[in-house]
Amino acid sequence: MNKMEQHPAPRLDATLEQILDLARWAPSGDNTQPWRFEILDERRLVVHGHDTRDHCVYDLDGHPSQMSLGALLETMAIAASTFALDMRAMRHTDTPDTRPTFSVEFLPAPGLAPDPLADAILARSVQRRALSRRPLTAAEKSALDLALPPGYQVRWLEGGQRRAAARLMFRNARLRLTMPEAHRVHQAVIEWNARYSEDRIPDQALGADPMTTRLMRWVLRDWRRVDFFNTWLAGTLAPSLQMDLIPGLACAAHFLLVADQPPQRLDDYVAAGRAMQRFWLTATALGLQLQPEMTPLIFARYLREGRVFSTTPGMREQALRVSRQGEALAGRQDWQAAVFMGRIGAGRAARSRSLRRPLRDLLLPSGSP
Ligand SMILES: Cc1cc2nc3c(=O)[nH]c(=O)nc-3n(C[C@H](O)[C@H](O)[C@H](O)COP(=O)(O)O)c2cc1C
């Protein structure tokens, strides 16, 4: 459809507006919010998704974006349940994988109980700083296990394995901080001098102390500075201690969400994102904080598939060491079937966090391609 055939968005029904207003708080990798909404009528819309694979080394085949879209759909369904509306979502199989598109419809379901996770939607946020080391209680672990739909299991990494996971994250940080492809992403996704950010990650939410953050801001502006600092001044040491090793040790556990069938198709990643969001919202409802640790899984997949992710010599070897550590920690099968990794523990909610683009900026005119 060309521009001439597009129509302005129909007036937004009040209930639909409240559902979308909550749904947009779903998490997305680097807070990219890869979704736009085309309203068809008061109970139907099209979700237009996209991914960032062409410029983001972490968005391998768009899978993290597809998981974010899954989180969006799950949040939408949870929000709809509070209005006794049952959500049906169907993916358009004729759109390319780079543009996942879904028809969404809300049907009256008078007997539908409101999903209790609705109360956690706004409170859920990443906490990248140190958490309590208090082990999770049996009741907490069981609630988190039960949060997952059939087809997924939690693999807990506690005690000695927590320390091993922290070492893995420390090594992985070196990889991220010395790779020019990752540097370009960090430059684009961090909003400096910020406690909140509508479309990126505020620097204060990263987990480093103010001095290290200031230094990072200056260094990250130019790859030559990064390279110089890394080569001569152990530039990765302070950031990776503060953002990876210390938080990696200061938590109750690390965990993997493992799929019974390793995900392959776009729909598998969307489903995995829905499971991830139920797990994360349940953690929030229990008063626990969580931080995703996705990059080791992403680099492991690059390696498994023999794909090049960096032109810099030595990066592949570094990633190989991280991935071997992951296999030794979780076992090869679980490591390869993991769809999500993170750390979790009791603690205060983050003081600084990502916000979201206003709903009006996410609305597309109807008839959008
Ligand atoms: C698929 C996915 C992968 C993510 N990977 C990471 C990660 O590796 N490290 C991290 O600190 N945060 C990660 N995040 C968290 C996002 O950066 C965060 O959700 C986003 O910035 C919005 O912030 P909020 O969750 O606090 O609302 C990830 C989120 C998603 C959905």
The ligand as a Tripos MOL2 file, in Angstrom:
@<TRIPOS>MOLECULE
LIG
   31    33     1     0     0
SMALL
NO_CHARGES

@<TRIPOS>ATOM
      1 C1         15.9580  -10.5060   24.8330 C.3       1 LIG1
      2 C2         16.5810   -9.5660   25.8350 C.ar      1 LIG1
      3 C3         17.9560   -9.6110   26.0630 C.ar      1 LIG1
      4 C4         18.5460   -8.7740   27.0070 C.ar      1 LIG1
      5 N1         19.8940   -8.8860   27.2560 N.ar      1 LIG1
      6 C5         20.4540   -8.1680   28.2530 C.ar      1 LIG1
      7 C6         21.7990   -8.3900   28.6510 C.ar      1 LIG1
      8 O1         22.4920   -9.2430   28.0860 O.2       1 LIG1
      9 N2         22.2970   -7.6510   29.6740 N.ar      1 LIG1
     10 C7         21.5380   -6.7240   30.3340 C.ar      1 LIG1
     11 O2         22.0400   -6.0920   31.2590 O.2       1 LIG1
     12 N3         20.2500   -6.4880   29.9720 N.ar      1 LIG1
     13 C8         19.6950   -7.1940   28.9670 C.ar      1 LIG1
     14 N4         18.3650   -7.0150   28.6410 N.ar      1 LIG1
     15 C9         17.5730   -6.0180   29.3580 C.3       1 LIG1
     16 C10        17.2340   -4.7970   28.5110 C.3       1 LIG1
     17 O3         18.3570   -3.9820   28.3370 O.3       1 LIG1
     18 C11        16.0990   -4.0410   29.2240 C.3       1 LIG1
     19 O4         14.9740   -4.8770   29.2970 O.3       1 LIG1
     20 C12        15.7020   -2.7640   28.5140 C.3       1 LIG1
     21 O5         16.7710   -1.8550   28.5360 O.3       1 LIG1
     22 C13        14.4870   -2.1150   29.1860 C.3       1 LIG1
     23 O6         14.7240   -1.8720   30.5390 O.3       1 LIG1
     24 P1         13.7760   -2.4390   31.6800 P.3       1 LIG1
     25 O7         13.7320   -3.9340   31.5080 O.co2     1 LIG1
     26 O8         14.4400   -2.0220   32.9550 O.co2     1 LIG1
     27 O9         12.4230   -1.8470   31.5210 O.co2     1 LIG1
     28 C14        17.7580   -7.8410   27.7150 C.ar      1 LIG1
     29 C15        16.3720   -7.8100   27.4810 C.ar      1 LIG1
     30 C16        15.7900   -8.6640   26.5620 C.ar      1 LIG1
     31 C17        14.3020   -8.6300   26.3630 C.3       1 LIG1
@<TRIPOS>BOND
     1     1     2 1
     2     2     3 ar
     3     2    30 ar
     4     3     4 ar
     5     4     5 ar
     6     4    28 ar
     7     5     6 ar
     8     6     7 ar
     9     6    13 1
    10     7     8 2
    11     7     9 ar
    12     9    10 ar
    13    10    11 2
    14    10    12 ar
    15    12    13 ar
    16    13    14 ar
    17    14    15 1
    18    14    28 ar
    19    15    16 1
    20    16    17 1
    21    16    18 1
    22    18    19 1
    23    18    20 1
    24    20    21 1
    25    20    22 1
    26    22    23 1
    27    23    24 1
    28    24    25 2
    29    24    26 1
    30    24    27 1
    31    28    29 ar
    32    29    30 ar
    33    30    31 1
@<TRIPOS>SUBSTRUCTURE
     1 LIG1         1 GROUP 0 **** ****
